């Protein structure tokens, strides 16, 4: 394989993303950062990457903006184009597809050897599929989440649920035509008949480091005298946030619980702050501020219910961010998390309000130096094994073998 790859997805450059995502009710911060690191990994692996992207935003009327303009950007990892997006139902998919087709055609005229599609999204998959069919250009897909389990916490009508099911069938067909898959859990492929024969490489996530884009800005928020337990991300009931809040309150520890993000439990959390002043809701803050708070917290938590089906097919990308921060991590034991990670995690053995309360008390009673040593080892391990530099060559070798 030559060294030119088109990355088709949602990486629109930091300035564009910050400008047009800040008012979105469900900003895709984690997904944006992961695609950024995947792009960096391709670059480190030795390929010339050109991005073709449209911004990932909530569809009107959730997001009040109807039109998102096209743009271009250049950064340390290469150049990219942002295609215009008409943010209306159905027309959003059409405009995304047409933008992808047009820009892939432009790139092809200059020479391209493969297309990488970030996320199993129908318009982008269809564009890549057509290019393989008519120009014999192989395409690969990075699947950070299964489409059937995306948009957790959003209420859908029966019609939208039906359309989502139809879309799932289309996605399976398009994915089966790909040259190979990058997945966050092996169960994604092994449990899906349509994908089971495809070559795949497991990438749970990609750890950011000091040189990662979007991770280098410092932001100072005054920290309290009490130790802080921190969670930043989707505030949805399906993510165990209600149990986290109630478990913290029940523990009655001399800590503060800080939460940030957006989701269906925002009102619940606001009410909890009134019941318990030690619970703080920061709203939807910038990725730079999230990173700054994480690095100065006493404990980082993730409390998803292991019994939820989606956890078998997901790896929360924030766990790698937590590891890289060097701060102790407390998480439930999810089947999508490989066993090797638990050498560095502290585990909530029982998912319940009382189970989380007990786990928090156990952390408070533990030898703090041992906790910090485990966290420090986790940081070193993540940067050595899971960074863009560590996985970049693996990604490119996989593409070379199956093109």
CORNORTA-V46011 format. One record per residue. RES is the residue in one small letter. PHI is phi in radians with two decimals (none if undefined). BURIAL is 1 if it has 9 or more other C-alpha atoms within 8 Angstrom, else 0. D_LAST is the distance of its C-alpha to the last C-alpha in Angstrom with 2 decimals. Layout:
res:RES phi:PHI burial:BURIAL d_last:D_LAST
res:RES phi:PHI burial:BURIAL d_last:D_LAST
This chain:
res:x phi:none burial:0 d_last:7.16
res:x phi:-1.19 burial:0 d_last:10.47
res:x phi:-1.96 burial:0 d_last:12.32
res:x phi:-2.06 burial:1 d_last:12.85
res:x phi:-2.25 burial:1 d_last:11.82
res:x phi:-1.66 burial:1 d_last:13.98
res:x phi:-1.75 burial:1 d_last:15.31
res:x phi:-1.79 burial:1 d_last:16.93
res:x phi:-3.02 burial:1 d_last:19.75
res:x phi:-2.32 burial:1 d_last:23.31
res:x phi:-1.43 burial:1 d_last:23.61
res:x phi:-1.87 burial:1 d_last:26.42
res:x phi:1.56 burial:1 d_last:27.93
res:x phi:-1.07 burial:0 d_last:30.85
res:x phi:-1.12 burial:0 d_last:33.68
res:x phi:-1.11 burial:0 d_last:32.53
res:x phi:-1.08 burial:1 d_last:31.73
res:x phi:-1.12 burial:0 d_last:35.14
res:x phi:-1.16 burial:0 d_last:36.98
res:x phi:-1.83 burial:0 d_last:35.73
res:x phi:-1.76 burial:1 d_last:35.10
res:x phi:-1.09 burial:0 d_last:38.47
res:x phi:-1.78 burial:0 d_last:40.33
res:x phi:-1.34 burial:1 d_last:37.77
res:x phi:-1.18 burial:0 d_last:39.09
res:x phi:-2.33 burial:0 d_last:35.81
res:x phi:-1.11 burial:1 d_last:34.04
res:x phi:-1.59 burial:1 d_last:30.44
res:x phi:-1.18 burial:0 d_last:30.98
res:x phi:-1.08 burial:1 d_last:29.04
res:x phi:-1.13 burial:0 d_last:25.92
res:x phi:-1.09 burial:1 d_last:26.21
res:x phi:-1.16 burial:1 d_last:26.60
res:x phi:-1.18 burial:1 d_last:23.62
res:x phi:-1.14 burial:1 d_last:21.30
res:x phi:-1.01 burial:1 d_last:23.00
res:x phi:-1.26 burial:1 d_last:22.19
res:x phi:-1.12 burial:1 d_last:18.51
res:x phi:-1.09 burial:1 d_last:18.50
res:x phi:-1.12 burial:1 d_last:20.47
res:x phi:-1.11 burial:1 d_last:18.17
res:x phi:-1.05 burial:1 d_last:15.21
res:x phi:-1.13 burial:1 d_last:17.83
res:x phi:-1.11 burial:1 d_last:19.20
res:x phi:-1.24 burial:1 d_last:15.85
res:x phi:1.92 burial:1 d_last:15.90
res:x phi:-1.89 burial:1 d_last:14.16
res:x phi:-1.55 burial:1 d_last:16.29
res:x phi:-1.79 burial:1 d_last:16.38
res:x phi:-2.11 burial:1 d_last:18.18
res:x phi:-1.54 burial:1 d_last:19.37
res:x phi:-2.15 burial:1 d_last:20.28
res:x phi:-2.50 burial:1 d_last:22.67
res:x phi:-2.26 burial:1 d_last:25.77
res:x phi:-1.27 burial:1 d_last:28.15
res:x phi:-1.56 burial:0 d_last:28.31
res:x phi:-2.38 burial:1 d_last:31.99
res:x phi:-1.18 burial:1 d_last:34.28
res:x phi:-1.29 burial:1 d_last:35.03
res:x phi:-0.96 burial:1 d_last:38.50
res:x phi:-1.65 burial:0 d_last:41.18
res:x phi:-1.03 burial:0 d_last:39.95
res:x phi:-1.78 burial:1 d_last:38.94
res:x phi:-1.31 burial:0 d_last:41.65
res:x phi:-1.44 burial:0 d_last:39.63
res:x phi:-1.62 burial:1 d_last:38.48
res:x phi:-2.21 burial:0 d_last:36.58
res:x phi:-2.02 burial:1 d_last:34.22
res:x phi:-1.30 burial:0 d_last:33.84
res:x phi:-1.33 burial:1 d_last:30.87
res:x phi:-2.85 burial:0 d_last:30.46
res:x phi:-2.32 burial:0 d_last:28.54
res:x phi:-2.64 burial:1 d_last:28.21
res:x phi:-2.36 burial:1 d_last:27.34
res:x phi:-2.41 burial:0 d_last:27.26
res:x phi:-1.10 burial:0 d_last:26.46
res:x phi:-1.69 burial:1 d_last:22.73
res:x phi:2.42 burial:1 d_last:22.36
res:x phi:-2.01 burial:1 d_last:23.35
res:x phi:-2.77 burial:1 d_last:23.05
res:x phi:-2.16 burial:1 d_last:24.62
res:x phi:-1.84 burial:1 d_last:26.42
res:x phi:-1.49 burial:1 d_last:26.82
res:x phi:-1.07 burial:1 d_last:30.26
res:x phi:-2.34 burial:1 d_last:30.81
res:x phi:-1.66 burial:1 d_last:33.60
res:x phi:-1.56 burial:1 d_last:34.40
res:x phi:-2.12 burial:1 d_last:36.00
res:x phi:-0.89 burial:0 d_last:35.06
res:x phi:1.20 burial:0 d_last:32.65
res:x phi:-1.09 burial:1 d_last:32.80
res:x phi:-1.08 burial:1 d_last:30.88
res:x phi:-1.15 burial:1 d_last:27.85
res:x phi:-1.13 burial:1 d_last:28.31
res:x phi:-1.14 burial:1 d_last:28.68
res:x phi:-1.15 burial:1 d_last:25.61
res:x phi:-1.12 burial:1 d_last:23.50
res:x phi:-1.13 burial:0 d_last:25.13
res:x phi:-1.09 burial:1 d_last:24.70
res:x phi:-1.14 burial:1 d_last:20.95
res:x phi:-1.07 burial:1 d_last:20.61
res:x phi:-1.08 burial:0 d_last:22.91
res:x phi:-1.28 burial:1 d_last:21.36
res:x phi:-1.11 burial:1 d_last:17.72
res:x phi:-1.10 burial:0 d_last:19.30
res:x phi:-1.09 burial:0 d_last:21.09
res:x phi:-1.14 burial:1 d_last:18.14
res:x phi:-1.04 burial:0 d_last:16.20
res:x phi:-1.13 burial:0 d_last:19.31
res:x phi:-1.62 burial:0 d_last:19.02
res:x phi:1.76 burial:0 d_last:15.38
res:x phi:-2.53 burial:1 d_last:12.38
res:x phi:-1.89 burial:1 d_last:8.71
res:x phi:-2.85 burial:1 d_last:7.70
res:x phi:-2.05 burial:1 d_last:10.29
res:x phi:-1.89 burial:1 d_last:11.50
res:x phi:-1.83 burial:1 d_last:14.35
res:x phi:-1.60 burial:1 d_last:17.18
res:x phi:1.41 burial:1 d_last:19.20
res:x phi:-1.43 burial:1 d_last:19.17
res:x phi:-2.04 burial:0 d_last:21.27
res:x phi:-0.94 burial:1 d_last:21.56
res:x phi:-1.01 burial:1 d_last:21.94
res:x phi:-1.24 burial:1 d_last:18.86
res:x phi:-1.09 burial:1 d_last:16.74
res:x phi:-1.12 burial:1 d_last:18.27
res:x phi:-1.08 burial:1 d_last:17.56
res:x phi:-1.14 burial:1 d_last:13.80
res:x phi:-1.07 burial:1 d_last:13.98
res:x phi:-1.14 burial:1 d_last:15.99
res:x phi:-1.18 burial:1 d_last:13.78
res:x phi:-1.21 burial:1 d_last:10.95
res:x phi:-1.16 burial:0 d_last:13.86
res:x phi:-1.68 burial:0 d_last:15.64
res:x phi:-2.14 burial:0 d_last:13.38
res:x phi:1.00 burial:0 d_last:10.04
res:x phi:-1.71 burial:1 d_last:8.49
res:x phi:-1.16 burial:1 d_last:5.86
res:x phi:-2.33 burial:1 d_last:8.02
res:x phi:-2.12 burial:1 d_last:8.90
res:x phi:-2.27 burial:1 d_last:12.60
res:x phi:-1.70 burial:1 d_last:15.15
res:x phi:-1.95 burial:1 d_last:18.10
res:x phi:-1.35 burial:1 d_last:21.25
res:x phi:-2.59 burial:1 d_last:23.58
res:x phi:-1.30 burial:1 d_last:23.72
res:x phi:-0.95 burial:0 d_last:25.02
res:x phi:-1.19 burial:0 d_last:27.90
res:x phi:-1.99 burial:0 d_last:29.24
res:x phi:-1.47 burial:0 d_last:28.93
res:x phi:1.06 burial:0 d_last:32.10
res:x phi:-1.06 burial:0 d_last:34.20
res:x phi:1.60 burial:1 d_last:37.86
res:x phi:-1.55 burial:0 d_last:37.68
res:x phi:-1.54 burial:0 d_last:39.99
res:x phi:-2.15 burial:0 d_last:38.66
res:x phi:-1.29 burial:0 d_last:40.63
res:x phi:-1.08 burial:0 d_last:40.10
res:x phi:-1.15 burial:0 d_last:38.56
res:x phi:-1.15 burial:0 d_last:35.95
res:x phi:-1.12 burial:1 d_last:35.23
res:x phi:-1.12 burial:0 d_last:34.78
res:x phi:-1.11 burial:0 d_last:32.47
res:x phi:-1.12 burial:1 d_last:30.44
res:x phi:-1.17 burial:1 d_last:30.14
res:x phi:-1.09 burial:0 d_last:29.02
res:x phi:-1.04 burial:1 d_last:26.46
res:x phi:-1.07 burial:1 d_last:25.16
res:x phi:-1.15 burial:0 d_last:24.63
res:x phi:-1.12 burial:1 d_last:22.74
res:x phi:-1.06 burial:1 d_last:20.48
res:x phi:-1.01 burial:1 d_last:19.81
res:x phi:-1.13 burial:1 d_last:18.88
res:x phi:-1.16 burial:1 d_last:16.50
res:x phi:-1.13 burial:1 d_last:14.86
res:x phi:-1.16 burial:1 d_last:14.48
res:x phi:-1.62 burial:0 d_last:12.22
res:x phi:-1.28 burial:1 d_last:9.70
res:x phi:-1.47 burial:1 d_last:6.35
res:x phi:3.12 burial:1 d_last:8.44
res:x phi:-2.20 burial:1 d_last:11.78
res:x phi:-1.89 burial:1 d_last:13.91
res:x phi:-2.26 burial:1 d_last:17.44
res:x phi:-1.52 burial:1 d_last:20.89
res:x phi:-2.55 burial:1 d_last:22.14
res:x phi:-1.08 burial:1 d_last:20.85
res:x phi:-1.12 burial:1 d_last:23.39
res:x phi:-0.97 burial:1 d_last:21.42
res:x phi:-1.51 burial:1 d_last:18.98
res:x phi:-1.17 burial:1 d_last:21.50
res:x phi:-1.65 burial:0 d_last:24.18
res:x phi:-2.02 burial:0 d_last:22.26
res:x phi:-1.05 burial:0 d_last:22.07
res:x phi:-1.22 burial:0 d_last:19.65
res:x phi:-1.86 burial:1 d_last:17.03
res:x phi:-1.05 burial:1 d_last:18.15
res:x phi:-1.63 burial:0 d_last:15.53
res:x phi:-1.44 burial:1 d_last:12.51
res:x phi:-1.09 burial:0 d_last:10.91
res:x phi:-2.56 burial:1 d_last:12.65
res:x phi:-2.24 burial:1 d_last:14.00
res:x phi:-1.44 burial:1 d_last:17.61
res:x phi:-2.22 burial:1 d_last:18.75
res:x phi:-1.02 burial:1 d_last:22.37
res:x phi:3.08 burial:1 d_last:22.77
res:x phi:-2.32 burial:1 d_last:22.83
res:x phi:-1.31 burial:1 d_last:26.25
res:x phi:-1.47 burial:1 d_last:27.86
res:x phi:-2.32 burial:1 d_last:29.99
res:x phi:-1.08 burial:0 d_last:32.65
res:x phi:-1.80 burial:0 d_last:30.27
res:x phi:-1.30 burial:1 d_last:28.25
res:x phi:-1.07 burial:0 d_last:28.68
res:x phi:1.26 burial:1 d_last:31.08
res:x phi:-2.05 burial:1 d_last:32.52
res:x phi:-1.79 burial:1 d_last:34.82
res:x phi:-1.44 burial:0 d_last:37.70
res:x phi:-1.69 burial:0 d_last:40.86
res:x phi:-2.41 burial:0 d_last:43.08
res:x phi:-1.85 burial:0 d_last:46.40
res:x phi:-1.99 burial:0 d_last:47.97
res:x phi:-1.12 burial:0 d_last:51.19
res:x phi:-1.59 burial:0 d_last:50.74
res:x phi:-1.37 burial:0 d_last:53.65
res:x phi:-1.18 burial:0 d_last:55.86
res:x phi:-1.33 burial:0 d_last:54.50
res:x phi:-1.19 burial:1 d_last:51.16
res:x phi:-1.95 burial:1 d_last:48.31
res:x phi:-1.73 burial:1 d_last:45.94
res:x phi:-2.19 burial:1 d_last:43.06
res:x phi:-2.37 burial:1 d_last:40.49
res:x phi:-2.25 burial:0 d_last:38.40
res:x phi:2.69 burial:0 d_last:36.12
res:x phi:-1.14 burial:0 d_last:36.39
res:x phi:-1.74 burial:1 d_last:40.00
res:x phi:-1.91 burial:1 d_last:39.46
res:x phi:-1.03 burial:1 d_last:41.44
res:x phi:-1.16 burial:1 d_last:38.31
res:x phi:-1.69 burial:1 d_last:37.58
res:x phi:1.30 burial:1 d_last:40.93
res:x phi:-1.26 burial:1 d_last:42.53
res:x phi:-1.09 burial:1 d_last:45.88
res:x phi:-1.13 burial:1 d_last:46.14
res:x phi:-1.06 burial:1 d_last:45.32
res:x phi:-1.10 burial:1 d_last:48.09
res:x phi:-1.19 burial:1 d_last:50.62
res:x phi:-1.13 burial:1 d_last:49.80
res:x phi:-1.12 burial:1 d_last:50.35
res:x phi:-1.06 burial:1 d_last:53.64
res:x phi:-1.14 burial:1 d_last:54.76
res:x phi:-1.17 burial:1 d_last:54.05
res:x phi:0.99 burial:0 d_last:56.62
res:x phi:-1.43 burial:0 d_last:55.16
res:x phi:-1.51 burial:0 d_last:56.26
res:x phi:-2.24 burial:1 d_last:52.87
res:x phi:-2.07 burial:1 d_last:51.43
res:x phi:-1.83 burial:1 d_last:48.40
res:x phi:-1.83 burial:1 d_last:46.46
res:x phi:-2.29 burial:1 d_last:43.93
res:x phi:-2.50 burial:1 d_last:41.97
res:x phi:2.20 burial:1 d_last:39.59
res:x phi:-2.25 burial:1 d_last:39.85
res:x phi:2.83 burial:1 d_last:40.03
res:x phi:-1.32 burial:1 d_last:42.42
res:x phi:-1.85 burial:1 d_last:44.60
res:x phi:-1.02 burial:1 d_last:45.69
res:x phi:-1.13 burial:0 d_last:49.20
res:x phi:-1.03 burial:0 d_last:49.50
res:x phi:-1.19 burial:1 d_last:48.72
res:x phi:-1.04 burial:1 d_last:51.21
res:x phi:-1.13 burial:0 d_last:53.82
res:x phi:-1.13 burial:1 d_last:53.01
res:x phi:-1.13 burial:1 d_last:53.70
res:x phi:-1.34 burial:0 d_last:57.15
res:x phi:-1.32 burial:0 d_last:57.82
res:x phi:-2.39 burial:0 d_last:56.59
res:x phi:-1.04 burial:0 d_last:56.73
res:x phi:-1.31 burial:0 d_last:54.41
res:x phi:-1.58 burial:1 d_last:51.49
res:x phi:-2.12 burial:1 d_last:50.15
res:x phi:-1.87 burial:1 d_last:47.81
res:x phi:-1.59 burial:1 d_last:46.29
res:x phi:1.39 burial:0 d_last:44.70
res:x phi:-1.72 burial:0 d_last:41.33
res:x phi:-1.74 burial:1 d_last:41.08
res:x phi:-1.24 burial:0 d_last:38.59
res:x phi:-1.00 burial:1 d_last:35.65
res:x phi:-1.13 burial:1 d_last:37.51
res:x phi:-1.23 burial:1 d_last:40.61
res:x phi:-1.00 burial:1 d_last:38.78
res:x phi:-1.07 burial:1 d_last:37.37
res:x phi:-1.13 burial:1 d_last:40.85
res:x phi:-1.16 burial:1 d_last:42.59
res:x phi:-0.97 burial:1 d_last:40.12
res:x phi:-1.18 burial:1 d_last:40.74
res:x phi:-1.95 burial:0 d_last:44.50
res:x phi:-1.45 burial:1 d_last:44.72
res:x phi:-1.53 burial:1 d_last:46.14
res:x phi:-2.73 burial:1 d_last:43.68
res:x phi:-1.97 burial:1 d_last:40.46
res:x phi:-2.17 burial:1 d_last:40.14
res:x phi:-2.51 burial:1 d_last:37.77
res:x phi:-2.21 burial:1 d_last:39.51
res:x phi:-1.36 burial:1 d_last:37.18
res:x phi:-1.35 burial:1 d_last:38.50
res:x phi:-1.06 burial:1 d_last:36.59
res:x phi:-1.40 burial:0 d_last:37.76
res:x phi:-1.19 burial:1 d_last:35.87
res:x phi:-1.01 burial:0 d_last:32.94
res:x phi:-1.09 burial:0 d_last:30.56
res:x phi:-1.19 burial:1 d_last:30.89
res:x phi:-1.23 burial:1 d_last:28.89
res:x phi:-1.99 burial:1 d_last:25.82
res:x phi:-2.48 burial:1 d_last:26.35
res:x phi:-2.32 burial:1 d_last:26.71
res:x phi:-1.06 burial:0 d_last:29.15
res:x phi:-1.09 burial:1 d_last:27.65
res:x phi:-1.13 burial:0 d_last:31.24
res:x phi:-1.12 burial:0 d_last:31.58
res:x phi:-1.24 burial:1 d_last:29.47
res:x phi:-1.08 burial:1 d_last:31.59
res:x phi:-1.03 burial:1 d_last:34.62
res:x phi:-1.04 burial:1 d_last:33.63
res:x phi:-1.16 burial:1 d_last:33.06
res:x phi:-1.22 burial:1 d_last:36.48
res:x phi:1.34 burial:1 d_last:38.20
res:x phi:-1.80 burial:1 d_last:40.42
res:x phi:-0.94 burial:1 d_last:41.15
res:x phi:-2.09 burial:1 d_last:39.08
res:x phi:-2.12 burial:1 d_last:40.46
res:x phi:-2.52 burial:1 d_last:38.17
res:x phi:-1.33 burial:1 d_last:38.17
res:x phi:-1.63 burial:1 d_last:36.12
res:x phi:-1.71 burial:1 d_last:33.19
res:x phi:-1.21 burial:0 d_last:30.95
res:x phi:-1.42 burial:1 d_last:27.83
res:x phi:-1.71 burial:1 d_last:28.88
res:x phi:-1.04 burial:0 d_last:27.94
res:x phi:-1.03 burial:0 d_last:31.08
res:x phi:-1.04 burial:0 d_last:30.44
res:x phi:-1.24 burial:0 d_last:31.30
res:x phi:-1.29 burial:1 d_last:34.75
res:x phi:-1.12 burial:0 d_last:36.01
res:x phi:-1.98 burial:1 d_last:36.33
res:x phi:-1.78 burial:1 d_last:37.33
res:x phi:-1.79 burial:1 d_last:40.74
res:x phi:-1.94 burial:1 d_last:40.65
res:x phi:-1.49 burial:1 d_last:42.55
res:x phi:-1.32 burial:0 d_last:43.36
res:x phi:-2.25 burial:0 d_last:44.80
res:x phi:-1.41 burial:1 d_last:43.51
res:x phi:-2.97 burial:0 d_last:46.78
res:x phi:-1.04 burial:1 d_last:49.13
res:x phi:-1.19 burial:0 d_last:51.18
res:x phi:-1.13 burial:1 d_last:48.15
res:x phi:-1.20 burial:1 d_last:46.83
res:x phi:-1.03 burial:1 d_last:50.38
res:x phi:-1.11 burial:1 d_last:50.76
res:x phi:-1.14 burial:1 d_last:47.47
res:x phi:-1.14 burial:1 d_last:48.56
res:x phi:-1.12 burial:1 d_last:51.93
res:x phi:-1.11 burial:0 d_last:50.34
res:x phi:-1.09 burial:0 d_last:48.33
res:x phi:-1.12 burial:0 d_last:51.57
res:x phi:-1.53 burial:0 d_last:53.41
res:x phi:-1.30 burial:0 d_last:50.76
res:x phi:-1.18 burial:0 d_last:51.04
res:x phi:-1.13 burial:0 d_last:49.55
res:x phi:-1.16 burial:0 d_last:48.77
res:x phi:-1.15 burial:0 d_last:46.68
res:x phi:-1.07 burial:1 d_last:44.79
res:x phi:-1.19 burial:1 d_last:44.11
res:x phi:-1.16 burial:0 d_last:43.07
res:x phi:-1.07 burial:1 d_last:40.54
res:x phi:-1.14 burial:1 d_last:39.19
res:x phi:-1.13 burial:1 d_last:39.04
res:x phi:-1.13 burial:1 d_last:37.07
res:x phi:-1.11 burial:1 d_last:34.64
res:x phi:-1.11 burial:1 d_last:34.11
res:x phi:-1.06 burial:1 d_last:33.39
res:x phi:-1.07 burial:1 d_last:31.01
res:x phi:-1.13 burial:1 d_last:29.03
res:x phi:-1.20 burial:1 d_last:28.74
res:x phi:-1.38 burial:0 d_last:27.73
res:x phi:-1.85 burial:0 d_last:25.21
res:x phi:-2.16 burial:1 d_last:24.00
res:x phi:-1.35 burial:1 d_last:24.18
res:x phi:-1.01 burial:1 d_last:21.51
res:x phi:-1.13 burial:1 d_last:22.05
res:x phi:-1.28 burial:1 d_last:21.72
res:x phi:-1.80 burial:1 d_last:18.43
res:x phi:-1.02 burial:1 d_last:16.66
res:x phi:-1.19 burial:1 d_last:15.27
res:x phi:-1.07 burial:1 d_last:14.24
res:x phi:-1.09 burial:1 d_last:12.21
res:x phi:-1.18 burial:1 d_last:10.45
res:x phi:-1.06 burial:0 d_last:10.05
res:x phi:-1.05 burial:1 d_last:8.57
res:x phi:-1.14 burial:1 d_last:5.80
res:x phi:-1.13 burial:0 d_last:5.53
res:x phi:-1.24 burial:0 d_last:6.00
res:x phi:-2.01 burial:0 d_last:3.83
res:x phi:-1.35 burial:0 d_last:0.00
